[in-house]
Amino acid sequence: MKLKLLWIVIALATAAQGASLDAGTPYPAELKPVQQEAQAAHLAAELLARYHYKGMPLDNALSEKIFDRYLKSLDPEKLFFVQADVDRFSGERSKLGDAMLKEDLSVPFAIFNRYEYRAAERFAYARTLLKNGFDFEQDESYQYAREKEAWPKTEAEISELWRKRVKNDWLRLKLAGKSDKSIVEILDKRYDNYLKRIVRVKSEDAFQTFMNAYTMAIEPHTNYMGPRAAEEFDISMRLSLVGVGAVLADLDDYTTIRELVPGGPASLSGQLKVGDRIVGVGQGASGGVTDVLGWRLDDTVALIRGASDSVVLLDVLPADAGPDGKHKLVSLIRKTISLEEQAAKASVRSIVDGKATRRIGVISLSAFYEDFAARQKGVKDYKSATRDVARLLDQLKKEKVDSVLIDLRNNGGGSLVEAIELTGLFIDKGPVVQQRSASGEISVESDTQAGVAWDGPLGVLINRSSASASEIFAAAIQDYGRGLIIGEPSFGKGTVQTMIDIDRVANNSKPQFGELKMTIAQFFRIDGGTTQLRGVKPDILFPAVSDAEAFGESSFDNALPWTQIKAADYTPAGDLKGVVPVLLTLHEARVKKDKDFQYLQEDIAEFKLQRQKNLVSLNEAARRKERDAQEARLKSRESQRENGNSTHDDVAGKEPGPGEGSQLRDDGLQAGERNLAHELAAEKVRKNAKDILLNEAVHILSDEVGVLKTDARLAASVKPGSLLMPE
């Protein structure tokens, strides 16, 4: 999980400049480690060295990685430190590990204090730039992603960076329709809020930042939470189903919607979508709106949360509007979210192909959920993904569907038991996944239930946000030859984590040391390969919205490598190698004529171009021209869609039965596992409840049904011993 500074109490990495603090700006207090933090660091280091799957000793090499990651976590875009600051501490780069084992945290805290001072200095300078305004007729540009750039060498260099950054902040508000007077007030208050937060940062925040630099230098899914963070995490988990039903994340200073919880106020309103950015929050339908751009994520969440049935007002910058687009106000009533609304949903899609009409059942599953407590208590009808999907399959069989598609897009995983049992609905008894511990011991998890719930044609739709348990299920279906895998390559998370309460290890009577989330094992497919790093590669590949270098397991520079072990003892249920080339040919011919698919490919190309460009103009006329061109392009698409210019007008949807629901959803993944910048490109094509990727997947399964009914040889290889009746 990529932890930005949102886990710690700072999300300050936004802007800064090189002027000294004036008399009206308070200096940040010097932070010093307390004894229990030094002790916690020592004990955590021993636990990680001994029990982590990767087993890395805290030596000089790891110390250097911790040092580099620590600086990156504090100043990822190189907007605060100058080269002299880095040089000042570089002599300690290989000594951090030895110091930790001696319970000496003086260097990490000295670095953090320098960071705080620089951050306060930069924001103070940013406020001074507001006095004279800017010339927006100049032809100059701002580089908004500087992660790969060198540290600024001089104060003059970093001052120029900040001048352009503040100018861009001003221009964004200007293009959103704000007056110059209003812009000065908004930005001055924003930068002042940053300064106030810097002063409020505590020792535990600095310690947690450093400890996460340590844990993530080992492996990306290993993290540390201090006592307060652990307590807040537990509270947030208990309250996770109360509020507006949106999972939020910090992305480039924006509080961005990562996920809409099915059944929540945000989802049901129809006014919000993944990728929308919340720039202001108000209380009550007519309450004043507080600007939250650049706020810490937890502070913004605190404003959005409130009593049930109360009203919260959100100032939203739509995902597809661009940073200079028009805002909209969305009023929501806070509610408790029903678990029933988050359960698996089913629908039936009818495909007309010549004289034949084929019915494809679609089951959307947003998580591998399970009421673990109820199961442990022996409750007969406890809630679980497998039970719900089995019930939906019964409904779909009554509807006489020809094929079933399991939609696992954006399903970040969940219960391993559920992944195994869900696989068992489609295979007879047999192994589902292998697991290797840190000691090298290999265990096999199997489906032990005889029989299947569905023995007809099957497809699984995945994307880059399908992770963990989703990958276990998809890999097993693929290895057994039981169904087609369609979509993007999955996330590539093939590791197992556990929570370790350091206080329990130390026999502390009250929380002092915090908790570790530690990787302890790795998953392997039954064919001996692993989903780690490479993910599950679909049989039929869809356009990749996500950049593998920026999102997914392969985006981490220290992810566990792909490796292989001995295959489990299993018998394939079928062989799809013969039918896949036929289906691929039909798919490619169809999408060449599909405007929606072409739009998606255009969006992906544009997104990648902008990412490579990494520059935004600071000329007002040029920015307005870019915005107008984008809006005109979107309007042109909508016009063509309204005129029926789509090859998927032959798809009709139908509910499987009363009360079962038929909403086709593209739900979100677990917090922290995704880079939202890549979701914005995908969101641009999700208009008017159309889902071209789902529609195409349904067509592919329809093609398969048709091919198997006309080719007895292929039908026999896909499902040995059984032939489908001709149409």
C-alpha positions, 0 to 999 in steps of 0.5 A: 500500500502506498502511504502518502503523508495522509497516514501521518498527521501531515499532508503538507507536501503541497507548496513552499518557498525560500523566504525566512519566517516573518514576525507574524509566522510562528516557528514550529516547535522542535520535536524530540522523541520520547522514550517509548518511541525509541523502544518501539522502534527497537522492538519493531526492528527485531520483529521485522528482521525475525518474522517478515517474509522477506527477512531483511536485517537492519544493516547499512544497506537497509539504512540507506534505503530508509534514509532515501524513503524518509526524505521521499515521504516528507518531500515527494515532489522536492518542493521543501528541501534544497540540496544543502538540506539533504547534504547536511544529513547524508553522512548519517545515511547508512547509520540509521539502523545502528542508531535505532537498535541503540534506541537513538532517534535523534537523526530522524527527528532532526530531519523532520524538524528541518522539514517542518521549518522549510515547510513553514518557510515556503508557505510563508513565502507563498502568502507574500506572493499574493500581494502583487498578483500575476501576469497571466499573459506570459508564456510559461509553464509549471511542472506539476510532478517533480518526483524524479527531478533533482533537489533544488540547488539554491533558494532562488531555484526553489523560490521560482518553483513556488512562484509558479506553483502559487500562480497555478493555484491562482489561475485554477481559481480564476478559471473556476470563476472566482474574482481576484479579491476572492482568490487572494482570500481563499489562497491566503487562508489555505496557506495560513491553514498549512502553517497552523497545521505545521505548528500542531504536529506532534512527536508521534507524527514524526515517529510514525512518518519515519517508521513507515519509511522503515517498514516500506523500505522493506516491502510495500505492504508492511506498515506501522501505526502508532498508538493513536493512529491504531486507535483511530483506525479501529474507530474508523473501521467501526464507523465505516458504514456511517456517513455519506458512503464514500471512501476518500484519498489524498491526490495532488492536494485534492480530497478525491473520491476513491470509492462509492459504497453501494447503498450509501448516500453518495452512490444513491444520489447519482451526483458523484462518481469515482475521481470527483474532487471535493474542494469545499465542505459545508454543514446544512443545505445552505451553510457556508462552504469551507475550502479544503483544498490542501487539507489533511485527509483526516481533517476533511473527513471530520468535516464530512462526517456528522450525525445521521440524517444531517445535511452536508454540502460538498463543493465538487470539481468533477473528475472529467472537468479538468483542474480548471473546470466548473464546480458543482454543489452536492447536498447529501443527507448522512445515513447509515449504510445497509450491508444488504446494499453492498451485497453481490448484485445480478442482472441479465443481458440479452444479446441479439445476434442474427436470429439468435438471442442469448442471455448472459447473467452478470454478477457484480461482486465488490468484495469477498465479504463474510460475517466472520463473527456470525460464522464463528458463533454458528449462525445458520444464515450468516452473510457471505459472498459465496452464499449470496452468489450461490443464491443469485446463480439459482435465480439466473438458472431459473432465468435460463441464462446461457452464460455467467459473467462474474464482474470483479473489477475494483474488487480489492479482495477480502476473505481468503475463505470466501475466495476458496468457497466461491471458486468451489461454486464452479469447480468440483473438489480440488486445490484452489491456492497454495501458500508459502510461509517465511520458513518456506513451508507450503500449504494447499487450500482446497475446495472440499465441497462436491458438486458445482452451482454452475457448470455452464460457460463462465467469464470473469471480468477484472481490471488493475484494481482487482486484487488479492482474493479476486486474483486468487479466484480468477487465477484458479478459474483460469488454471482449471480452464473453467472460464474466460478471464477478460479485462486488464491484468490485475493488481499483482498483490500475492502476499499475506499480511498479519497485524502484530500488536507490539504492546502485547509482545512487550506485555505492556498494560496500556498502548504505548508502542503501536502496531505492525502490519507485516507480510508473512507469506505469499500466495501461489497459483495451483499451476505453481506460478504466483499472482505476485507482481505480474497479476492475472493476465486475461485471456482476452485483453482490454485496453489498459487504463492504468499505467503499470509503472504508476499503479499496481504491484509493479509500480513499487520498486521493492515489491516481492519478485515473481517466482514459481513453485511446484504445481499442486495436484489438480485436474483441469475442468476444460481447455479454452486454448482452442476457443480463445483465438476465435473469440479474440478475432470476433472481439477485435472486429467488433471494437473497431466499429465501436465508437465508445471503445474508440473514445476510451482508446482516445482518452487513454492516449490523451492521458498518457500524453499529458502524463509524459508532458508533465507540464501545465501552461500558466497562460490564461488564454492557453488554459481556457482554450484547452478547457474549451476544447476538452468540453467541446470534445465531450459534448460532441461525444454525448451528441453522437451517443444521443444519436445512437452511434454505438455498436452495443445497442443490441444489449438489453438488461433485465432483472433476474427476479423481484428484489434481487436488484439489477444495478450494474456497478463498478465499485471501488477497491480498498483504501490505499491500494490505488493511484487515483490519477489513472481512474480519472481517465477511465471515468471519462467514458462512464457516462449515462450509465453506459459501461462499454467494457462490461458490454463488450465482455457480455458480447464475448461470452455471447460469442462463446456460446454461439461458437460452442453451439456450432463447433462440436470439437471446441465444445468438447474441449471446453467442457469434456463429455458434454455438448451444447445443443445447436441454436 
